[in-house]
């Protein structure tokens, strides 16, 4: 499973659809964002995806964490949103 990478210019609805699709298929998704604008888009997409998934009967939780990412030989700190079902064993 790939990490969903979000930029400040990402379309919220497209990212939300990606999150919902990955959750439906794998029951686990990871979203990565670097910078305030990207984190803003990621969180808005997560809220939208949560409502999509709730309509499908899936309630999710998100655990944010810091992660170091190497980009062009520089280490940057990213926010990773780990999304999982609230009750994995209903």
Secondary structure, 3 states (H helix, E strand, C coil): CCCEEECCCCCHHHHHHHHHHHHHHHCEEEEEECCHHHHHHHHHHHHHHHHHHHHCCCCEEEEEEEEEEEECCEEEEEEEEEEEECCCCC
